[in-house]
Amino acid sequence: MSHKEFSWAGSEEHYVDHIKVHTLENIVIGHYGGNSSAGQYKNEDGCIIWVNRQEDWEFTLILDAHNTAESAELIIDLFNQEKRPIMQLLSMQAIHQSFVKLEEKILAMFQSPEFLSACRRVQGETACLIAVRKDKYVWWFSVGDCLLYLFHPEMAALGQYQVNQRQFYEWIGQVNTFAQEVPCYSAGIRELRKGENRLFLTTDGLVECPNEPFSHPINIYESFGEKGDIKNVLSMLKTIQDNGVRDSTTMITWTTHILKEVTRPSNSC
């Protein structure tokens, strides 16, 4: 198998009162189900990660459901069923066409009669964020309020950290943006910078934690020091645990080193 993969739904293992960090290749996945002392008793997050080092791409998907985890489970099942054709698109040499075809594919999946029918049968709905890194670009597709950050010193110097904007009142599931006359979602492509780039996806438990230790992106950016990604993710999860977070938090992070030249202003030295 040329790729490696991981998928998880909070209904499988809820991690309430328990921090869990594991890795897939260079990707670190962190889970915390929330504090039972704050009233938490279930986890409705989910995620999928596929990595192909030979073809130089990573596919990540993160979900934050509510009411039940059924909508997150439905999307995980959908993408696992469509894994082969999606990976074929990610394997295309023409990167721009790969991203264009990927967006077309995902829209077709979410708008298929079979999927729309299945959504009507679940209880609850989910936010959904997809981020794909291929070569020196990241493509993203977002429904709802999960967060994607791109951390690089050049961008941080200009105060830029966040890739997507949180959108409230967007979901997939029982309440479904793709069942509307016009589906509402956001998508885009960003060029990474030369050097080390960190991509970071998270559900909103991290940023809505009491006392707001990570409400500003700079606090997340500065949490990644020299201790290594696993220890840094563990530290962040321990911080929200200590601050009495109720909502579950799932995060995915990795770095990619870009050697190619990137876009710079015409008058730069």
C-alpha positions as CSV (number, residue, x, y, z in Angstrom):
1,M,0.0,0.0,0.0
2,S,1.6,3.3,-1.2
3,H,-0.5,5.3,1.3
4,K,-1.2,5.3,5.0
5,E,-4.5,6.1,6.5
6,F,-6.4,6.8,9.7
7,S,-10.1,7.4,10.5
8,W,-11.9,7.9,13.8
9,A,-15.3,8.9,15.1
10,G,-15.9,10.0,18.7
11,S,-18.6,7.4,19.1
12,E,-15.9,4.8,18.8
13,E,-13.7,6.2,21.6
14,H,-14.9,9.4,23.4
15,Y,-11.8,10.4,25.3
16,V,-13.9,12.2,27.9
17,D,-11.4,13.2,30.7
18,H,-8.7,11.6,28.7
19,I,-6.0,13.1,26.4
20,K,-4.9,11.0,23.4
21,V,-2.2,11.9,20.9
22,H,-1.0,9.6,18.1
23,T,0.8,10.0,14.8
24,L,0.5,8.9,11.2
25,E,3.8,9.5,9.4
26,N,4.7,13.1,10.3
27,I,1.1,14.1,11.2
28,V,0.1,14.4,14.8
29,I,-3.5,13.9,15.8
30,G,-4.7,15.0,19.2
31,H,-8.0,14.2,21.0
32,Y,-9.6,15.4,24.2
33,G,-13.2,14.6,24.8
34,G,-13.9,17.4,27.3
35,N,-14.3,17.4,31.1
36,S,-17.0,15.3,32.7
37,S,-16.9,17.8,35.6
38,A,-18.2,20.5,33.2
39,G,-21.0,18.2,32.0
40,Q,-19.4,16.4,29.1
41,Y,-20.3,12.7,28.5
42,K,-19.9,12.1,24.7
43,N,-17.7,13.0,21.8
44,E,-19.2,13.9,18.4
45,D,-16.0,14.8,16.5
46,G,-14.4,12.8,13.8
47,C,-11.5,12.8,11.3
48,I,-9.9,11.1,8.3
49,I,-6.2,11.3,7.3
50,W,-4.6,9.8,4.2
51,V,-0.9,10.3,3.4
52,N,1.0,9.4,0.3
53,R,4.7,10.3,0.6
54,Q,5.6,8.9,-2.8
55,E,3.1,11.3,-4.5
56,D,3.8,14.1,-2.0
57,W,0.3,14.8,-0.6
58,E,-1.7,14.7,2.6
59,F,-5.5,14.6,2.8
60,T,-7.1,15.6,6.1
61,L,-10.8,15.9,7.1
62,I,-12.1,17.0,10.5
63,L,-15.7,17.0,11.8
64,D,-17.5,18.6,14.7
65,A,-21.0,17.3,15.0
66,H,-23.7,18.0,17.5
67,N,-26.9,16.4,18.9
68,T,-25.4,13.0,17.9
69,A,-22.3,11.7,16.1
70,E,-24.4,10.2,13.4
71,S,-23.7,12.9,10.8
72,A,-19.9,12.6,11.4
73,E,-20.1,8.9,11.0
74,L,-22.1,9.3,7.8
75,I,-19.4,11.5,6.2
76,I,-16.5,9.2,7.4
77,D,-18.3,6.3,5.7
78,L,-18.9,8.3,2.6
79,F,-15.2,9.3,2.2
80,N,-13.9,5.8,3.0
81,Q,-16.2,4.4,0.3
82,E,-15.0,7.0,-2.2
83,K,-11.3,6.8,-1.2
84,R,-10.0,5.2,-4.4
85,P,-11.4,7.8,-6.9
86,I,-10.4,10.6,-4.6
87,M,-6.8,9.3,-4.3
88,Q,-6.7,9.0,-8.1
89,L,-7.5,12.7,-8.3
90,L,-4.8,13.5,-5.8
91,S,-2.4,11.5,-7.9
92,M,-2.8,13.7,-11.0
93,Q,0.4,15.5,-12.0
94,A,-1.4,18.7,-13.0
95,I,-1.9,20.1,-9.5
96,H,-4.5,22.8,-10.4
97,Q,-6.6,20.2,-12.3
98,S,-6.2,17.9,-9.3
99,F,-7.8,20.5,-7.0
100,V,-10.5,21.5,-9.5
101,K,-11.5,17.9,-10.0
102,L,-11.4,17.2,-6.3
103,E,-13.8,20.0,-5.6
104,E,-16.1,18.8,-8.3
105,K,-16.0,15.3,-6.8
106,I,-16.8,16.4,-3.3
107,L,-19.7,18.6,-4.4
108,A,-21.1,15.6,-6.4
109,M,-20.7,13.4,-3.3
110,F,-22.5,15.8,-1.0
111,Q,-25.3,16.5,-3.5
112,S,-26.0,12.9,-4.6
113,P,-29.6,11.8,-4.0
114,E,-28.3,8.8,-1.9
115,F,-26.3,11.0,0.4
116,L,-29.0,13.6,0.8
117,S,-31.5,10.8,1.6
118,A,-29.1,9.4,4.2
119,C,-28.7,12.9,5.8
120,R,-32.4,13.1,6.3
121,R,-32.3,9.9,8.3
122,V,-29.6,11.0,10.8
123,Q,-30.1,12.9,14.1
124,G,-28.0,16.0,14.2
125,E,-25.6,17.7,11.8
126,T,-21.8,18.4,11.5
127,A,-19.3,21.0,10.5
128,C,-16.8,19.6,8.0
129,L,-13.4,20.9,7.0
130,I,-11.1,19.3,4.4
131,A,-7.5,20.4,3.8
132,V,-5.2,18.9,1.2
133,R,-1.5,19.7,0.8
134,K,0.0,18.8,-2.5
135,D,3.4,20.1,-3.6
136,K,3.7,23.8,-2.4
137,Y,-0.1,24.4,-2.2
138,V,-2.9,23.7,0.3
139,W,-6.5,23.4,-0.9
140,W,-9.3,23.6,1.6
141,F,-13.1,23.1,1.6
142,S,-15.1,24.2,4.6
143,V,-18.7,23.9,5.8
144,G,-19.3,25.4,9.2
145,D,-17.0,26.5,12.0
146,C,-13.9,24.2,12.1
147,L,-10.6,26.0,11.7
148,L,-7.6,25.8,9.5
149,Y,-4.4,27.7,10.2
150,L,-1.1,28.1,8.2
151,F,1.8,29.0,10.4
152,H,5.0,30.4,8.8
153,P,7.4,33.1,10.1
154,E,6.9,35.4,7.1
155,M,3.1,35.3,7.5
156,A,3.3,35.6,11.3
157,A,5.4,38.8,10.9
158,L,2.4,40.2,9.1
159,G,-0.1,38.9,11.6
160,Q,-1.6,36.3,9.2
161,Y,-2.3,32.9,10.6
162,Q,-5.8,31.7,9.7
163,V,-6.8,30.3,6.3
164,N,-10.5,29.9,6.5
165,Q,-13.2,32.0,8.3
166,R,-15.6,30.2,10.7
167,Q,-19.1,30.2,9.3
168,F,-21.9,29.6,11.7
169,Y,-25.3,28.1,10.7
170,E,-23.7,25.8,8.1
171,W,-23.9,22.1,8.5
172,I,-24.2,18.7,6.8
173,G,-26.7,16.2,8.1
174,Q,-30.2,16.6,9.4
175,V,-29.9,20.3,8.8
176,N,-28.0,20.3,5.5
177,T,-26.6,23.2,3.4
178,F,-26.4,20.8,0.4
179,A,-30.2,20.3,0.5
180,Q,-30.8,24.0,-0.2
181,E,-31.4,25.5,-3.6
182,V,-27.9,27.0,-3.4
183,P,-25.4,25.1,-1.2
184,C,-23.3,27.3,1.1
185,Y,-19.6,26.4,1.6
186,S,-16.2,28.0,1.2
187,A,-13.1,26.7,-0.6
188,G,-9.8,28.1,-1.6
189,I,-6.1,27.5,-2.5
190,R,-3.1,29.0,-0.8
191,E,0.5,28.9,-1.8
192,L,2.8,27.8,1.0
193,R,5.9,29.8,1.8
194,K,9.5,28.7,1.3
195,G,10.8,26.9,4.3
196,E,8.9,25.2,7.1
197,N,5.1,25.6,7.0
198,R,2.8,24.2,9.7
199,L,-0.8,23.3,8.9
200,F,-3.1,23.0,11.8
201,L,-6.8,22.0,11.8
202,T,-9.0,22.0,14.9
203,T,-12.6,21.8,16.1
204,D,-13.8,24.7,18.1
205,G,-13.4,23.3,21.5
206,L,-9.8,24.6,21.5
207,V,-10.7,28.3,20.7
208,E,-13.9,28.3,22.9
209,C,-12.2,27.0,26.0
210,P,-12.9,28.9,29.3
211,N,-10.3,31.7,30.0
212,E,-9.6,31.6,26.2
213,P,-6.0,30.3,26.3
214,F,-6.1,29.7,22.5
215,S,-8.7,32.2,21.3
216,H,-6.1,34.1,19.3
217,P,-4.2,32.3,16.6
218,I,-0.9,33.7,17.8
219,N,-1.3,31.7,21.0
220,I,-1.6,28.5,19.0
221,Y,1.4,29.5,16.8
222,E,3.6,30.2,19.8
223,S,2.6,26.8,21.4
224,F,4.8,25.0,18.9
225,G,8.3,25.3,20.3
226,E,11.4,23.1,20.3
227,K,9.9,20.2,22.4
228,G,8.5,18.5,19.3
229,D,5.0,18.2,17.9
230,I,3.7,15.4,20.2
231,K,4.7,17.2,23.4
232,N,3.4,20.5,22.1
233,V,0.0,19.0,21.2
234,L,-0.1,17.3,24.6
235,S,0.6,20.6,26.3
236,M,-2.2,22.4,24.4
237,L,-4.7,19.7,25.3
238,K,-3.6,19.7,28.9
239,T,-4.1,23.4,29.0
240,I,-7.7,23.2,27.9
241,Q,-8.3,20.3,30.3
242,D,-6.9,22.4,33.2
243,N,-9.2,25.3,32.1
244,G,-12.3,23.2,32.4
245,V,-13.3,22.8,28.8
246,R,-16.5,21.0,28.2
247,D,-16.6,20.7,24.4
248,S,-14.5,18.0,22.8
249,T,-11.5,19.0,20.8
250,T,-9.8,17.3,17.9
251,M,-6.7,18.7,16.2
252,I,-4.5,17.6,13.3
253,T,-1.1,19.2,12.6
254,W,2.0,18.6,10.5
255,T,4.8,20.6,8.9
256,T,6.0,20.5,5.3
257,H,9.3,22.0,4.1
258,I,9.1,23.9,0.8
259,L,12.2,24.2,-1.3
260,K,10.7,25.7,-4.4
261,E,10.7,29.4,-5.1
262,V,7.4,31.1,-4.1
263,T,5.6,34.3,-5.0
264,R,7.3,37.6,-3.8
265,P,6.7,41.2,-4.6
266,S,8.4,42.6,-7.8
267,N,10.5,45.1,-5.8
268,S,11.8,42.6,-3.2
269,C,15.6,42.2,-3.0
